[in-house]
Amino acid sequence: MNWLCPKCKSKLKDLKCQKCNFEAKIQDNIFDFTFDLSRQELAEDLYRQKQKLDTQEILAKKSGTIGYFLRNIKDKLQVRGKILDIGAGYCWLSGLLSRNAKVDEVWSADVSMEALKIGQKIAELRDYEISGYVRIKADFLPFPNHYFDNVVSSAFLHHVQNVPSVLSEIKRVIKPGGVYCAFLEPASSLLFKPIYKLKTKKAKKDHLGVQESIYTFREWKNFFKKYQASFTLIPPEHEKWYSLWKFFKTFNLTRFLFFSNILIKVKF
C-alpha cells in the first residue's frame, strides 16, 4: 500500500511524512494513522473496554446482525476487486466479503483500536483473509487516490460527526465508477423522529459518548444530493417492528409515518 499522510496527503516514506512530520505507528499488526482524537472518537475504545467481552461473547452478540445481513443485504451488494470496509468495528463484514471469489483485497478500517484487535481474533477463528487492519479518522484517510473498487460500511454513517466530509474522503479513495454501499443506517419519518430520539438518548448513555444520530429520509437524501445515489428501504433489524414496517410499506407510507433501515448505494 502506498500510504498517504492523512493530514496533508503527501506520500509517506517509512510511515513518516516529510512535509508535515506526521508519523504513523504499527501496534499489534494494526496500522495507526490517527491524530488529535476527539472525545467522541476516544469513546469508541472506552465503550469496548467497559464491555469486557471476549471473542465468543462478541460473536454471539453479532450473530443476529450477521444473520440480518445474510437475509436482507448480501444479495443486494455487488462487490469486486479491492474493498475498503470503513467503520469496520469487529470486522465481521470484512471477513464475510473476503470469502467472495470476486474480491481480491479487503481492508478493515476503524477509529477503535480495541475493535480492530478483536476483529483480528475473529478473523483467525473464522479463517477470514483480511488484507490489513487500519486505525483511521474517517474524514482523514491514509489510502491513495482511486485505490478501491468498492467501499462498504455497516451502521457507520450515523455515528460520524461530519457526514459530508467523510463522503468526500470516500470519493477520493474509490475508483471512478466505483460504488460505495452503506447499510444498517436508520432513517426516520419526520413524525417518528421524536420517538426515535428517545431511543438514541438511551444508546448514548449505554455507549459512553459515542455519536448517535437519527436522520430523516429527507436528511439522508440531502447528504447525497451531489452524488449519484439510490436508497432501498430494508426491514428494521428487530422483528417486533417488522409487521408494522410491512404494513406501512404496503401503502408506501414508510417515509412519511414510520422508520426503516436503508441501503444506500453511491456511484462515484
For each residue, the residues with C-beta under 8 A, 3 or more apart:
1: 132 143 144 147
2: 11 144
3: 11 12 15 24 31 33 142 143 144
4: 9 10 11 12 142 143 144 145
5: 8 9 10 11 12 17 19 20 22 142
6: 9 22 33 34 35 136 137 140 141 142
7: 17 20 22 35 140
8: 5 17 19 20 22
9: 4 5 6
10: 4 5 17 18 19 20
11: 2 3 4 5
12: 3 4 5 15 16 17 22 24 142
13: 16 18
14:
15: 3 12 23 24 25 26 31
16: 12 13 21 22 23 24
17: 5 7 8 10 12 20 21 22 23
18: 10 13
19: 5 8 10
20: 5 7 8 10 17
21: 16 17
22: 5 6 7 8 12 16 17 35
23: 15 16 17
24: 3 12 15 16 31 32 33 142
25: 15 31 32
26: 15 29 30 31 32
27: 30 32 113
28: 117 120
29: 26 120 133
30: 26 27 113 116 117 120 133 134 135
31: 3 15 24 25 26 132 133 134 135 142
32: 24 25 26 27 113 135
33: 3 6 24 134 135 136 137 140 142
34: 6 37 41 111 135 136 137
35: 6 7 22 137 140
36:
37: 34 41 42 111 137
38: 41 42 161
39: 42 43 209
40: 43 44 161 209 210 211
41: 34 37 38 44 111 137
42: 37 38 39 45 46
43: 39 40 46 47 207 208 209 210
44: 40 41 47 48 110 111 112 114 115 210
45: 42 48 49 112 113 114 115
46: 42 43 49 50 208 209
47: 43 44 50 51 207 208 209 210
48: 44 45 51 53 112 114 115 118
49: 45 46 52 114
50: 46 47 208
51: 47 48
52: 49
53: 48 57 58 61
54: 57 58
55: 58 59 118 121 122 125
56: 59 60
57: 53 54 60 61
58: 53 54 55 61 62 90 118 122
59: 55 56 62 63 122 125
60: 56 57 63
61: 53 57 58 64
62: 58 59 65 66 90 92
63: 59 60 66 67
64: 61 67 68 237
65: 62 68 69 92 154 184 237
66: 62 63 69 70 92 96
67: 63 64 70 71
68: 64 65 71 72 73 184 237
69: 65 66 72 73 74 93 96 154 183 184
70: 66 67 73 74
71: 67 68 74
72: 68 69 76 234 235
73: 68 69 70 76 77 183 184 234 263
74: 69 70 71 77 96
75:
76: 72 73 232 263
77: 73 74 152 181
78: 179
79: 83 97 100 102 103 149 150 152 181
80: 100 102 103 149 150
81: 102 103 104 105 148 149 150
82: 104 105 107 147 148 149 150
83: 79 94 97 103 105 106 107 148 149 150 151 152
84: 107 109 143 147 148 150 151 152 173 174
85: 88 91 93 94 97 106 107 108 109 151 152 153 154
86: 109 110 136 138 141 151 152 153 156 170
87: 109 110 111 138 153 154 155 156 157 159 160
88: 85 91 93 94 108 109 110 115 116 119
89: 92 110 112 115 119 154 155
90: 58 62 115 118 119 122
91: 85 88 94 95 108 110 115 116 119 120 122 123 128 130 133
92: 62 65 66 89 95 96 119 122
93: 69 85 88 96 97 152 154
94: 83 85 88 91 97 98 106 107 108 119 123 128 130
95: 91 92 98 99 106 119 122 123 126 128 130
96: 66 69 74 92 93 99 100 128
97: 79 83 85 93 94 100 103 106 152
98: 94 95 103 106 128 129 130
99: 95 96 103 128 129
100: 79 80 96 97 103
101:
102: 79 80 81
103: 79 80 81 83 97 98 99 100 106
104: 81 82
105: 81 82 83 131
106: 83 85 94 95 97 98 103 129 130 131
107: 82 83 84 85 94 130 131 132 133 134 143 148
108: 85 88 91 94 116 119 130 132 133 134
109: 84 85 86 87 88 133 134 135 136 141
110: 44 86 87 88 89 91 115 116 119 135 136
111: 34 37 41 44 87 135 136 137 138
112: 44 45 48 89 115 116 135
113: 27 30 32 45 116 117 135
114: 44 45 48 49 117 118
115: 44 45 48 88 89 90 91 110 112 118 119
116: 30 88 91 108 110 112 113 119 120 133 134 135
117: 28 30 113 114 120 121
118: 48 55 58 90 114 115 121 122
119: 88 89 90 91 92 94 95 108 110 115 116 122 123 130 133
120: 28 29 30 91 116 117 123 124 133
121: 55 117 118 124 125
122: 55 58 59 90 91 92 95 118 119 125 126 128
123: 91 94 95 119 120 126 127 128 129 130
124: 120 121 127
125: 55 59 121 122
126: 95 122 123
127: 123 124
128: 91 94 95 96 98 99 122 123
129: 98 99 106 123
130: 91 94 95 98 106 107 108 119 123 133
131: 105 106 107
132: 1 31 107 108
133: 29 30 31 91 107 108 109 116 119 120 130
134: 30 31 33 107 108 109 116 142
135: 30 31 32 33 34 109 110 111 112 113 116
136: 6 33 34 86 109 110 111 140 141 142
137: 6 33 34 35 37 41 111 140
138: 86 87 111 141 156 160 166 169
139: 160 162 165 166 168 169
140: 6 7 33 35 136 137 169
141: 6 86 109 136 138 169 170 172 173
142: 3 4 5 6 12 24 31 33 134 136
143: 1 3 4 84 107 147 148 173
144: 1 2 3 4 147 173
145: 4 172 173
146: 172 173 174 175 176 178
147: 1 82 84 143 144 173 174 175
148: 81 82 83 84 107 143 151 173 174 175 178
149: 79 80 81 82 83 174 175 178
150: 79 80 81 82 83 84 174 178 179 180 181
151: 83 84 85 86 148 170 173 174 178 179 180 181
152: 77 79 83 84 85 86 93 97 180 181 182
153: 85 86 87 156 157 180 181 182 183
154: 65 69 85 87 89 93 182 183 184
155: 87 89 158 159 183 184 185
156: 86 87 138 153 159 160 182 185
157: 87 153 160 163 166 182 185 223 264
158: 155 185 186 211 212 213 214 215
159: 87 155 156 210 211 212 213
160: 87 138 139 156 157 163 166 211
161: 38 40 211
162: 139 165 166
163: 157 160 166 167 223
164: 167 168 223
165: 139 162 168 169
166: 138 139 157 160 162 163 169 170
167: 163 164 170 171 180 223 224 227 266
168: 139 164 165 171 172
169: 138 139 140 141 165 166 172 173
170: 86 141 151 166 167 173 174 180 266 268
171: 167 168 174 227 268
172: 141 145 146 168 169
173: 84 141 143 144 145 146 147 148 151 169 170
174: 84 146 147 148 149 150 151 170 171 178 179 180 268
175: 146 147 148 149 178 268
176: 146 268
177: 267 268
178: 146 148 149 150 151 174 175 267 268
179: 78 150 151 174 265 266 267 268
180: 150 151 152 153 167 170 174 264 265 266 268
181: 77 79 150 151 152 153 263 264 265 266
182: 152 153 154 156 157 185 263 264 266
183: 69 73 153 154 155 234 261 262 263 264
184: 65 68 69 73 154 155 237 261
185: 155 156 157 158 182 215 220 261 262 264
186: 158 196 214 215 259 260 261 262
187: 215 216 217 220 231 233 259 260 261 262
188: 192 193 196 214 215 216 217 259
189: 192 193 216 217 254 255 256 257 258 259
190: 193 216 218 256
191: 256 257
192: 188 189 195 196 257 258 259
193: 188 189 190 196 197 214 216
194: 197 198
195: 192 198 199
196: 186 188 192 193 199 200 214 259
197: 193 194 200 201 214
198: 194 195 201 202
199: 195 196 202 203 214
200: 196 197 203 204 212 213 214
201: 197 198 204 205
202: 198 199 205 206
203: 199 200 206 207 210 212
204: 200 201 207 209 210 212
205: 201 202
206: 202 203
207: 43 47 203 204 210 212
208: 43 46 47 50
209: 39 40 43 46 47 204
210: 40 43 44 47 159 203 204 207
211: 40 158 159 160 161
212: 158 159 200 203 204 207
213: 158 159 200
214: 158 186 188 193 196 197 199 200
215: 158 185 186 187 188 219 220 223
216: 187 188 189 190 193 219 220
217: 187 188 189 220 221 231 255 262
218: 190 221 222
219: 215 216 222 223
220: 185 187 215 216 217 223 224 231 262 264
221: 217 218 224 225 229 231
222: 218 219 225
223: 157 163 164 167 215 219 220
224: 167 220 221 227 229 264 266
225: 221 222
226:
227: 167 171 224 266 267 268
228: 266 267 268
229: 221 224 264 265 266 267
230: 264 265
231: 187 217 220 221 262 263 264
232: 76 262 263 265
233: 187 249 254 255 260 261 262
234: 72 73 183 260 261 262 263
235: 72 241 242 245 246 260 261
236: 241 242 245 259 260 261
237: 64 65 68 184 261
238: 241 242
239: 242
240:
241: 235 236 238 244 245 259
242: 235 236 238 239 245 246
243: 246 247
244: 241 247 248 258
245: 235 236 241 242 248 249 254 258 259 260
246: 235 242 243 249 250
247: 243 244 250 251
248: 244 245 251 253 254 257 258
249: 233 245 246 252 253 254 260
250: 246 247
251: 247 248
252: 249 255
253: 248 249 256 257 258
254: 189 233 245 248 249 257 258 259 260
255: 189 217 233 252 260
256: 189 190 191 253
257: 189 191 192 248 253 254
258: 189 192 244 245 248 253 254
259: 186 187 188 189 192 196 236 241 245 254
260: 186 187 233 234 235 236 245 249 254 255
261: 183 184 185 186 187 233 234 235 236 237
262: 183 185 186 187 217 220 231 232 233 234
263: 73 76 181 182 183 231 232 234
264: 157 180 181 182 183 185 220 224 229 230 231
265: 179 180 181 229 230 232
266: 167 170 179 180 181 182 224 227 228 229
267: 177 178 179 227 228 229
268: 170 171 174 175 176 177 178 179 180 227 228
